[in-house]
């Protein structure tokens, strides 16, 4: 029986990832902004990009045709590695996003809890299936690069969407802004703009690989409603 390579691979990837996080000046700067209560969703997006990029670099270092049996990333390997590592990425980014949202709520005088998005297991499953279905890992190793960053950025989008919709349904004034990056593609330029709850096209929340567009949500100031905590009443 072939040896189980996953535990050792996971250990190497996680150690390298943690080292990358600890050495990242971007992560340190964003953490300071959060500690000072000055972070925004633009910072959350940059945090997600950096976390995703560091993980992608760790993948590139340790997941190669030479380290995989038969040069293939079989399902049982892809499933265990990606669920563990991307689940960890999600927890880091979702926690940071919820912390930033809570600070934004406080700054806007909104006594409402921040929503922490749940892990989107379907996104991970999609990556696992695409990678494991290919016999030659070299043909799909790109899926462990930009799509990992994209996955990480999507956590921030999920956080914005859930908080935006939660506050909008509660009767608060909710508006998001999607800004296309310089030199953005035609599709990104078309979906850019300002949108007020509940009139937000579904494409507003989507992003393609290597998409640098920014989705931002800042609760409107001066709203003084207080959430009762029951999920039903406001005062």
C-alpha positions in Angstrom: 0.0 0.0 0.0 1.3 3.4 -1.0 2.2 5.8 1.9 -0.3 8.6 2.8 1.4 11.8 1.7 -1.3 14.2 2.8 -0.3 14.7 6.5 3.3 15.6 5.6 2.2 17.8 2.7 -0.3 19.6 4.9 2.2 20.2 7.6 4.8 21.7 5.2 2.1 23.9 3.5 0.7 25.1 6.8 4.2 25.9 8.3 5.2 27.8 5.2 1.9 29.6 5.0 2.2 30.7 8.7 5.7 31.9 8.1 4.5 33.9 5.1 1.7 35.5 7.1 4.1 36.5 9.9 6.6 38.1 7.5 4.0 40.0 5.4 4.2 43.8 5.8 0.7 44.1 4.2 -0.9 41.8 6.7 0.8 43.7 9.6 -0.3 47.1 8.2 -3.9 45.9 7.8 -3.9 44.4 11.3 -2.8 47.7 12.7 -5.6 49.5 10.8 -8.0 47.1 12.3 -6.6 47.5 15.8 -6.9 51.2 15.4 -10.5 50.9 14.2 -9.7 52.5 10.8 -10.0 49.5 8.4 -12.5 49.4 5.6 -13.6 46.7 3.2 -10.9 47.8 0.8 -8.4 46.7 3.5 -10.4 43.4 3.9 -10.0 42.8 0.1 -6.3 43.5 0.2 -6.0 41.2 3.3 -7.8 38.5 1.3 -5.6 38.9 -1.7 -2.4 38.6 0.4 -3.7 35.6 2.4 -4.7 33.9 -0.9 -1.4 34.8 -2.5 0.7 33.4 0.4 -1.3 30.1 0.3 -0.9 29.9 -3.5 2.9 30.3 -3.1 3.0 27.6 -0.5 1.1 25.3 -2.8 3.5 26.0 -5.6 6.4 25.2 -3.4 5.2 21.8 -2.1 2.6 20.5 -4.5 4.4 19.5 -7.7 4.3 16.5 -10.1 7.3 15.1 -8.3 5.6 15.2 -4.9 2.3 13.6 -6.2 1.8 9.9 -6.9 2.0 9.3 -10.6 2.2 13.1 -11.1 -1.5 13.3 -10.4 -3.5 15.0 -7.6 -6.0 12.3 -6.9 -9.3 13.2 -5.4 -8.5 12.0 -1.8 -5.4 14.2 -1.9 -7.1 17.3 -3.4 -10.1 16.9 -1.2 -8.2 16.8 2.1 -5.6 19.4 1.3 -8.0 22.0 -0.2 -10.7 21.6 2.4 -8.2 22.0 5.2 -6.2 24.9 3.7 -9.0 26.9 2.1 -11.2 26.3 5.2 -8.4 27.9 7.2 -8.2 30.8 4.7 -11.9 31.3 5.0 -11.8 31.5 8.8 -9.0 34.1 8.7 -10.7 36.3 6.1 -14.2 35.9 7.4 -13.1 36.8 11.0 -11.3 39.8 9.8 -14.2 40.9 7.6 -16.6 40.5 10.5 -14.3 42.6 12.8 -14.2 45.3 10.2 -17.9 45.3 9.7 -18.4 45.6 13.5 -16.2 48.6 13.5 -18.0 50.2 10.6 -21.3 49.6 12.4 -20.1 51.3 15.5 -18.7 54.2 13.6 -22.1 54.6 11.9 -23.9 54.4 15.2 -25.7 51.2 14.3 -26.3 48.8 17.2 -26.4 45.7 15.0 -24.3 42.6 15.0 -21.8 41.9 12.2 -22.5 38.8 10.1 -19.6 36.4 9.6 -20.1 34.5 6.3 -20.2 30.7 6.3 -17.7 28.6 4.3 -18.8 28.1 0.7 -18.1 24.3 0.4 -19.3 24.3 -3.2 -16.5 26.5 -4.3 -13.9 24.2 -2.8 -15.7 21.1 -4.2 -15.5 22.7 -7.7 -11.7 23.2 -7.4 -11.3 19.6 -6.0 -13.2 18.1 -8.9 -11.4 20.1 -11.6 -8.0 19.3 -10.3 -8.6 15.6 -9.5 -10.3 14.9 -12.8 -7.1 15.7 -14.7 -4.6 12.9 -15.0 -1.7 15.3 -15.7 -1.3 17.7 -12.7 0.8 20.1 -14.8 -2.2 20.9 -16.9 -4.2 22.0 -13.9 -1.6 23.3 -11.5 -2.7 26.9 -12.4 -5.8 26.2 -10.4 -3.7 26.4 -7.3 -2.7 30.0 -8.1 -5.1 32.8 -9.2 -8.2 30.7 -8.4 -7.0 30.5 -4.8 -6.7 34.2 -4.6 -10.1 34.6 -6.2 -11.6 32.1 -3.6 -10.1 34.3 -0.8 -11.5 37.5 -2.2 -14.9 35.9 -2.6 -15.0 35.5 1.2 -15.0 39.3 1.5 -17.7 39.6 -1.1 -19.8 37.1 0.9 -19.3 39.2 4.0 -20.3 42.4 2.3 -23.4 40.8 0.7 -24.6 39.2 3.9 -24.2 42.3 6.0 -25.6 44.5 3.3 -28.7 42.4 2.9 -29.1 41.9 6.6 -29.1 45.6 7.3 -31.3 46.4 4.3 -33.9 43.9 5.4 -33.8 45.5 8.8 -34.9 48.8 7.3 -31.6 50.5 7.3 -30.3 52.5 4.4 -27.9 50.2 2.6 -25.8 51.0 -0.4 -22.8 49.3 -2.0 -20.2 50.6 -4.5 -18.5 48.4 -7.0 -15.5 50.1 -8.6 -13.7 48.8 -11.7 -10.0 48.8 -11.6 -8.0 50.8 -14.1 -7.9 48.9 -17.4 -10.8 46.6 -16.4 -12.5 44.4 -18.9 -15.8 45.4 -20.5 -17.8 43.1 -18.3 -16.3 44.7 -15.1 -17.0 48.2 -16.4 -20.6 47.2 -17.1 -21.3 45.8 -13.6 -19.6 48.8 -11.8 -21.7 51.4 -10.0 -23.6 52.3 -6.9 -26.5 50.1 -5.8 -29.1 50.6 -3.0 -30.9 47.7 -1.3 -32.7 45.7 -2.6 -31.9 46.7 -6.3 -28.6 45.0 -6.8 -28.0 42.9 -10.0 -26.6 39.5 -9.1 -23.6 40.0 -11.3 -22.5 42.8 -9.0 -21.4 40.2 -6.5 -19.4 38.1 -9.1 -15.8 38.3 -10.0 -13.7 36.5 -12.6 -10.1 35.2 -12.2 -7.6 38.0 -11.8 -10.4 40.5 -11.2 -9.2 43.6 -9.4 -12.5 45.3 -8.9 -13.4 46.5 -5.4 -16.8 46.1 -3.8 -17.2 48.4 -0.8 -19.9 48.8 1.8 -20.0 51.5 4.4 -23.1 51.7 6.6 -24.8 55.1 6.5 -24.1 57.3 9.5 -26.7 58.5 11.9 -28.9 55.4 12.0 -29.8 54.7 15.6 -31.9 51.6 15.5 -30.9 49.0 17.9 -31.3 45.3 17.3 -33.1 43.4 20.1 -31.2 40.2 19.5 -34.3 38.1 18.9 -34.2 38.4 15.1 -37.7 39.8 15.1 -38.0 43.2 16.7 -36.3 46.6 16.4 -36.5 49.8 18.5 
